[in-house]
Amino acid sequence: MEGRRERKKQQTRERIQSAAVELFTAHGYRNTTIAAIAEHADVAVRTVTLHFPTKEDLLFADDPFTPESLAARLDGGPTLDVVGAWMRDTMHALDDQAAEPGAVWARRTQRATLIAQDEDLRGRARAGYYELERLLAAAIGADLGLPADALAPRLTAYTVVGGLRELYMTREAHTTEDLVPLVDRVLDAARAGLARLAGP
């Protein structure tokens, strides 16, 4: 019974998020009300707010690409190699959970576009990027025997996070299989820059 309840709860949560993204895309984030989302998802308004206390949470909750999920893996080798494995594993796990192939990438691209269009959402996203950049700078610094605030680890962290963020805006990727080589290109660019910055 407990497992069935949890599955139903997760299905409701996903239905609410899907309804929200559809309405945000069609009518704009600011023009879409919680009541409209509840009606579109066929749930009560209170159900929406129980799952997502703020409207922003409809876009930011349940993101698997968090600093915490990466931090749990950072003792597994050179930082940029770990980042590549973390990205690939997370993307494949999302694909495995998706109802249809390509749905995850399409949804995440929609989400990134909505965030980019709204100043407040961009601010919240930047706060998350900042935490990821700090984590990466510290780990890259440790790889090099440098402090986290040294130029080489900081610029490399910015390159990685900025490059991965831009993948959502490129027209070169439509599926996870398209995306993996682009992730590798971002990390290769970061490695090349790091080699120049860090020196021999």
C-alpha contacts under 8 A as a table, 3 or more apart, distances in Angstrom:
res1	aa1	res2	aa2	distance
1	M	4	R	5.11
1	M	5	R	6.12
2	E	5	R	5.11
2	E	6	E	6.25
3	G	6	E	5.16
3	G	7	R	6.22
4	R	7	R	5.11
4	R	8	K	6.18
5	R	8	K	5.16
5	R	9	K	6.12
6	E	9	K	4.99
6	E	10	Q	6.14
7	R	10	Q	5.10
7	R	11	Q	6.12
8	K	11	Q	5.04
8	K	12	T	6.17
9	K	12	T	5.17
9	K	13	R	6.20
10	Q	13	R	4.96
10	Q	14	E	6.15
11	Q	14	E	5.13
11	Q	15	R	6.09
12	T	15	R	5.05
12	T	16	I	6.22
13	R	16	I	5.23
13	R	17	Q	6.32
13	R	51	H	6.57
14	E	17	Q	5.08
14	E	18	S	6.07
15	R	18	S	5.11
15	R	19	A	6.14
15	R	41	A	6.00
16	I	19	A	5.13
16	I	20	A	6.13
16	I	37	I	6.97
16	I	38	A	7.11
16	I	41	A	5.35
16	I	48	V	6.80
17	Q	20	A	5.01
17	Q	21	V	6.20
17	Q	58	L	5.74
17	Q	59	L	7.47
18	S	21	V	5.29
18	S	22	E	6.20
18	S	41	A	7.99
19	A	22	E	5.18
19	A	23	L	6.22
19	A	37	I	5.95
19	A	40	H	5.88
19	A	41	A	5.49
20	A	23	L	5.22
20	A	24	F	5.92
20	A	37	I	5.49
20	A	58	L	6.85
21	V	24	F	5.04
21	V	25	T	5.97
21	V	59	L	7.68
21	V	107	R	7.95
21	V	110	Q	7.44
21	V	111	R	7.05
22	E	25	T	5.26
22	E	26	A	6.17
23	L	26	A	4.99
23	L	27	H	5.72
23	L	28	G	7.11
23	L	29	Y	7.76
23	L	32	T	6.50
23	L	37	I	7.14
24	F	27	H	5.41
24	F	28	G	4.50
24	F	29	Y	4.50
24	F	30	R	7.84
24	F	31	N	7.73
24	F	32	T	6.15
24	F	114	L	7.38
25	T	28	G	5.67
25	T	29	Y	7.33
25	T	110	Q	7.42
25	T	114	L	7.05
27	H	31	N	6.05
27	H	32	T	6.39
28	G	31	N	5.33
28	G	32	T	6.33
28	G	114	L	8.00
29	Y	32	T	5.55
29	Y	114	L	7.23
29	Y	118	D	7.82
30	R	33	T	7.71
32	T	36	A	6.57
32	T	37	I	7.37
33	T	36	A	5.16
33	T	37	I	6.43
34	I	37	I	5.02
34	I	38	A	6.13
34	I	45	V	6.68
34	I	48	V	7.31
34	I	55	K	7.15
35	A	38	A	5.07
35	A	39	E	6.23
35	A	45	V	5.69
36	A	39	E	5.13
36	A	40	H	6.12
37	I	40	H	5.07
37	I	41	A	6.06
37	I	48	V	7.90
38	A	41	A	5.14
38	A	42	D	5.86
38	A	43	V	5.09
38	A	44	A	5.68
38	A	45	V	5.21
38	A	47	T	7.78
38	A	48	V	6.25
39	E	42	D	4.89
39	E	43	V	6.26
39	E	44	A	7.35
39	E	45	V	7.90
40	H	43	V	7.92
43	V	47	T	6.31
43	V	48	V	7.29
44	A	47	T	5.15
44	A	48	V	6.78
45	V	48	V	5.23
45	V	49	T	6.51
46	R	49	T	5.11
46	R	50	L	5.98
47	T	50	L	5.13
47	T	51	H	6.38
48	V	51	H	5.40
48	V	52	F	5.85
48	V	53	P	7.68
49	T	52	F	4.79
49	T	53	P	4.60
49	T	54	T	6.92
50	L	53	P	6.01
52	F	55	K	6.90
52	F	57	D	5.49
52	F	58	L	6.09
52	F	61	A	7.75
53	P	57	D	6.86
54	T	57	D	5.33
54	T	58	L	7.34
55	K	58	L	5.58
55	K	59	L	7.78
56	E	59	L	5.65
56	E	60	F	6.37
56	E	121	L	7.22
57	D	60	F	4.85
57	D	61	A	5.00
58	L	61	A	6.09
59	L	111	R	6.60
60	F	63	D	6.12
63	D	66	T	6.59
64	P	69	S	7.09
64	P	90	T	7.12
65	F	69	S	6.67
65	F	70	L	7.43
65	F	87	M	7.83
65	F	90	T	7.52
66	T	69	S	5.31
66	T	70	L	6.53
66	T	128	G	7.82
66	T	132	L	7.46
67	P	70	L	5.21
67	P	71	A	5.93
67	P	128	G	7.91
67	P	131	E	6.57
67	P	132	L	5.12
67	P	135	L	7.02
68	E	71	A	5.01
68	E	72	A	6.33
69	S	72	A	5.49
69	S	73	R	7.24
70	L	73	R	5.47
70	L	74	L	6.47
70	L	83	V	7.33
70	L	86	W	6.71
71	A	74	L	5.24
71	A	135	L	7.37
72	A	75	D	7.77
73	R	76	G	5.94
73	R	82	V	7.01
73	R	86	W	7.68
74	L	77	G	7.08
74	L	79	T	6.46
74	L	82	V	6.44
74	L	139	A	7.36
76	G	82	V	6.55
77	G	81	D	6.90
77	G	82	V	6.33
78	P	81	D	5.47
78	P	82	V	6.31
78	P	140	I	7.88
78	P	143	D	6.57
79	T	82	V	5.06
79	T	83	V	6.20
79	T	136	L	7.46
79	T	139	A	6.19
79	T	140	I	5.91
79	T	143	D	7.18
80	L	83	V	4.99
80	L	84	G	6.33
80	L	140	I	7.83
80	L	187	L	6.59
80	L	191	R	7.73
81	D	84	G	5.19
81	D	85	A	6.39
82	V	85	A	5.13
82	V	86	W	6.00
83	V	86	W	5.01
83	V	87	M	6.11
84	G	87	M	5.24
84	G	88	R	6.22
84	G	183	V	6.97
84	G	184	D	6.85
84	G	187	L	7.33
85	A	88	R	5.16
85	A	89	D	5.94
86	W	89	D	5.27
86	W	90	T	5.94
87	M	90	T	5.27
87	M	91	M	6.06
87	M	183	V	7.76
88	R	91	M	5.26
88	R	92	H	6.14
88	R	180	V	6.51
89	D	92	H	5.24
89	D	93	A	6.08
90	T	93	A	5.06
90	T	94	L	6.21
91	M	94	L	5.11
91	M	95	D	6.23
91	M	176	T	6.51
92	H	95	D	4.97
92	H	96	D	6.18
92	H	176	T	7.16
93	A	96	D	5.06
93	A	97	Q	6.48
94	L	97	Q	5.21
94	L	98	A	6.29
94	L	104	V	6.69
95	D	98	A	5.10
95	D	101	P	6.81
95	D	102	G	7.48
95	D	103	A	7.95
95	D	104	V	6.42
95	D	176	T	7.67
98	A	101	P	6.79
98	A	103	A	6.49
98	A	104	V	6.41
99	A	103	A	7.33
100	E	103	A	5.72
101	P	104	V	7.62
101	P	175	T	7.75
102	G	105	W	5.48
102	G	106	A	6.28
102	G	174	H	6.81
102	G	175	T	5.20
102	G	176	T	7.40
103	A	106	A	5.21
103	A	107	R	6.09
104	V	107	R	5.17
104	V	108	R	6.10
105	W	108	R	5.16
105	W	109	T	6.06
105	W	174	H	6.61
105	W	175	T	6.07
105	W	176	T	7.05
106	A	109	T	5.19
106	A	110	Q	6.22
106	A	174	H	7.29
107	R	110	Q	5.06
107	R	111	R	6.16
108	R	111	R	4.90
108	R	112	A	6.10
108	R	168	Y	7.37
109	T	112	A	5.09
109	T	113	T	6.16
109	T	168	Y	5.23
109	T	169	M	7.08
110	Q	113	T	5.16
110	Q	114	L	6.24
111	R	114	L	5.17
111	R	115	I	6.24
112	A	115	I	5.13
112	A	116	A	6.12
112	A	168	Y	6.47
112	A	169	M	7.74
113	T	116	A	5.10
113	T	117	Q	6.33
113	T	169	M	7.56
114	L	117	Q	5.26
114	L	118	D	6.79
115	I	118	D	5.61
115	I	119	E	7.87
115	I	121	L	5.10
115	I	122	R	5.54
115	I	125	A	7.54
116	A	119	E	7.44
116	A	121	L	7.30
116	A	122	R	5.79
117	Q	122	R	7.73
118	D	121	L	5.35
118	D	122	R	6.10
119	E	122	R	5.07
119	E	123	G	6.26
120	D	123	G	5.06
120	D	124	R	6.45
121	L	124	R	5.16
121	L	125	A	6.17
122	R	125	A	5.03
122	R	126	R	6.05
123	G	126	R	5.09
123	G	127	A	6.41
124	R	127	A	5.20
124	R	128	G	6.73
125	A	128	G	5.21
125	A	129	Y	6.30
126	R	129	Y	4.87
126	R	130	Y	6.04
127	A	130	Y	5.12
127	A	131	E	6.62
128	G	131	E	5.32
128	G	132	L	6.45
129	Y	132	L	5.04
129	Y	133	E	6.04
129	Y	161	V	6.88
130	Y	133	E	5.03
130	Y	134	R	6.18
131	E	134	R	5.18
131	E	135	L	6.23
132	L	135	L	5.12
132	L	136	L	6.15
132	L	161	V	7.34
133	E	136	L	5.15
133	E	137	A	5.97
133	E	154	R	7.45
133	E	157	A	5.19
133	E	158	Y	6.06
133	E	161	V	6.56
134	R	137	A	5.12
134	R	138	A	6.20
134	R	148	A	7.68
134	R	154	R	7.72
134	R	157	A	7.55
135	L	138	A	5.34
135	L	139	A	6.31
136	L	139	A	5.06
136	L	140	I	5.92
136	L	153	P	7.66
136	L	154	R	7.98
136	L	157	A	5.39
137	A	140	I	5.18
137	A	141	G	5.84
137	A	148	A	5.14
137	A	149	D	7.26
137	A	153	P	4.71
137	A	154	R	4.97
137	A	156	T	7.26
137	A	157	A	5.27
138	A	141	G	5.06
138	A	142	A	6.17
138	A	147	P	7.03
138	A	148	A	4.23
138	A	149	D	7.72
138	A	153	P	7.22
139	A	142	A	5.05
139	A	143	D	6.33
139	A	148	A	7.48
140	I	143	D	4.97
140	I	144	L	6.40
140	I	148	A	7.46
140	I	153	P	5.34
140	I	156	T	7.96
140	I	157	A	7.75
141	G	144	L	5.14
141	G	145	G	5.84
141	G	146	L	4.55
141	G	147	P	5.39
141	G	148	A	4.98
141	G	150	A	7.44
141	G	152	A	7.79
141	G	153	P	5.23
142	A	145	G	4.98
142	A	146	L	6.01
142	A	147	P	7.07
142	A	148	A	7.46
143	D	146	L	7.69
146	L	150	A	6.49
146	L	153	P	7.81
147	P	150	A	5.50
148	A	153	P	6.25
148	A	154	R	6.82
149	D	153	P	7.20
149	D	154	R	6.24
150	A	153	P	6.06
150	A	154	R	6.37
151	L	154	R	5.28
151	L	155	L	5.97
151	L	197	L	7.75
152	A	155	L	5.49
152	A	156	T	6.09
152	A	194	L	6.12
152	A	197	L	5.32
152	A	198	A	5.82
153	P	156	T	5.11
153	P	157	A	6.04
153	P	194	L	7.54
154	R	157	A	5.14
154	R	158	Y	6.30
155	L	158	Y	5.08
155	L	159	T	6.15
156	T	159	T	5.01
156	T	160	V	6.23
156	T	190	A	5.64
156	T	191	R	7.77
156	T	193	G	7.02
156	T	194	L	6.08
157	A	160	V	5.19
157	A	161	V	6.20
158	Y	161	V	5.33
158	Y	162	G	5.77
159	T	162	G	5.27
159	T	163	G	5.76
159	T	186	V	7.86
159	T	189	A	7.99
159	T	190	A	5.96
160	V	163	G	5.20
160	V	164	L	6.09
160	V	186	V	6.47
160	V	187	L	6.43
160	V	190	A	6.17
161	V	164	L	5.27
161	V	165	R	6.08
162	G	165	R	5.11
162	G	166	E	6.21
163	G	166	E	5.17
163	G	167	L	6.61
163	G	186	V	5.68
164	L	167	L	5.31
164	L	168	Y	7.74
164	L	183	V	6.70
164	L	186	V	6.81
165	R	168	Y	6.12
165	R	169	M	7.88
166	E	169	M	5.31
166	E	170	T	6.68
167	L	170	T	5.33
167	L	173	A	7.72
167	L	179	L	7.78
167	L	182	L	7.45
167	L	183	V	7.89
170	T	173	A	6.66
171	R	174	H	7.46
172	E	178	D	7.30
173	A	176	T	7.63
173	A	178	D	4.88
173	A	179	L	5.34
173	A	182	L	8.00
174	H	178	D	6.20
174	H	179	L	7.36
175	T	178	D	5.20
175	T	179	L	6.26
176	T	179	L	4.81
176	T	180	V	6.15
177	E	180	V	5.64
177	E	181	P	7.60
178	D	181	P	6.46
178	D	182	L	7.20
179	L	182	L	5.16
179	L	183	V	6.26
180	V	183	V	5.11
180	V	184	D	6.39
181	P	184	D	4.97
181	P	185	R	6.27
182	L	185	R	4.91
182	L	186	V	6.32
183	V	186	V	5.18
183	V	187	L	6.34
184	D	187	L	5.09
184	D	188	D	6.01
185	R	188	D	4.96
185	R	189	A	6.15
186	V	189	A	5.18
186	V	190	A	6.31
187	L	190	A	4.93
187	L	191	R	6.11
188	D	191	R	5.01
188	D	192	A	6.15
189	A	192	A	5.15
189	A	193	G	6.22
190	A	193	G	5.16
190	A	194	L	6.00
191	R	194	L	4.98
191	R	195	A	6.12
192	A	195	A	5.20
192	A	196	R	6.55
193	G	196	R	5.23
193	G	197	L	6.16
194	L	197	L	4.98
194	L	198	A	5.74
195	A	198	A	5.43
195	A	199	G	5.91
195	A	200	P	7.75
196	R	199	G	5.52
